[in-house]
Amino acid sequence: MEKYTKKTDRFDWTLTLLLFLFFLISCIAINSAQSTGQYGDRNFMIMQVVWYVVGAIIITITIFFDSFQLKRLAWILYGFGLLLLIAVYVAPESIAPYRNGAKSWFVIPAIGQIQPSEFVKVFLILALSRVITSHHEKYIVKSLKTDFGLLLKLGVTTAVPVGLIMLQPDLGTALVILSILTGIILVSGISWKLILPIYGTGASLGGFIIYLVIIRPELLEKYLKVQTYQFNRIYSWLDPYTYASGSSYHLVKSLSAIGSGLISGKGFRNSEVYVPESHTDFIFSVIGEEYGFIGGSIVISLFFLLIYHLIKTALDTNDSFNTYVCTGIISMITFHVFQNVGMTIQVLPITGIPLPFISYGGSSLMGNMFAMGLVYSIHYHHRNYMFSSRKSLSA
């Protein structure tokens, strides 16, 4: 027997509260960051409010698409994303200029910069979810052969956008996509007899390369033709104060800002340490300096609550496609938070990865809000059943 509920009861109010809190934190932090005077007359806080409004519109549109419709759109959006990545690569510099050594953005008059890879991440989540559900529908009886086939499909689907993104080049976004792939593979039902050797080999290879970078860089220079300057990101991460005037400048300033905030911080707009790009990738440095350990802990706790809510949503649905979509979003958000916060406190090397929902950036925020729109859709298009698990409205 079905227990019907009002539309308002099916709306995800918990997620709405969390996003509203992130909105407030973002506006406060960006307002403080832009007070340093390095940005002239540009008001990034007002622009962030505008991007949040656009994000809310994206959520409103996305919520009306159920899982069946999203499955049908998955490959269309994936293909559209690939076309955008190709376009930004071949476009003239007047349209897609190089910024910080990367050609990753379209410059649109009266709108600003749009980074296609931020949307491709979410398009890829839909495509990978479609690949897994279609594979399982085709192969009811599982074997190592069918699992390897699925693994190959997922790898190829991911390799195409990763390759295009590395041409820009944008290592940070490529790492996010690989984290999405990893998370989805772990819940895809592929046998651990395949997963453990592959990921074990990958982890060992990565560790060995880092070892060579630190201990025997001359081998990489000789056999892989890697240039010495390309090691600087690792060196500056491990020993930032030696490279404080160069490649470690951002990290040293970030450590000084967060460390000076102590337990409770210096207060709103009382930042004293100049941190470049503090309104974007290093927004957590502003939070740490002005609100200290307490403020930073609150922000991280909110992200834990968000991830917990996404996990709960994934477990509540009995639609496998929705579960994979939630898993991909969880992997994406988790990696973003871990990497962004980690790089500001020297736990991880610096990459150009923003803090979700808080760092300034229209493309990043719209991409994340689209992902949240998918979660809203999953939550909305389900009804509660008295004597059974939740059922999809699209079933």
MOFEN-V557596 format. One record per pair of residues at least 12 apart in sequence whose C-alpha atoms are under 6 Angstrom apart, sorted by the first residue. I is the first residue (numbers start at 1). J is the second residue. Records with the same first field share a line. If there is no record, write none. Layout:
BEGIN
I->J / J
END
This chain:
BEGIN
2->385 / 386
3->384 / 385 / 386
10->380
11->380
26->358
27->45
30->45 / 279
31->45
32->269
33->278 / 279
51->362
55->366 / 369
59->370 / 373
62->373
63->373 / 376 / 377
74->126 / 127
75->127
77->123
78->123
81->120
95->107
102->168 / 169
103->168
104->168
114->363
115->363
118->364 / 367
119->367
125->325 / 328
129->321 / 324 / 325
147->190
162->174
172->351 / 352 / 353
180->328 / 331 / 332
183->331
184->328
236->248
237->349
253->275
254->285 / 344
255->345
257->273 / 289
258->285 / 288 / 289
261->288 / 289 / 292
262->292
263->292 / 293
264->291 / 292 / 294
265->289 / 290 / 291 / 292
266->290
267->290
268->290
279->360
280->359 / 360
281->354
283->359
314->326
337->355
340->353 / 355
381->393
END
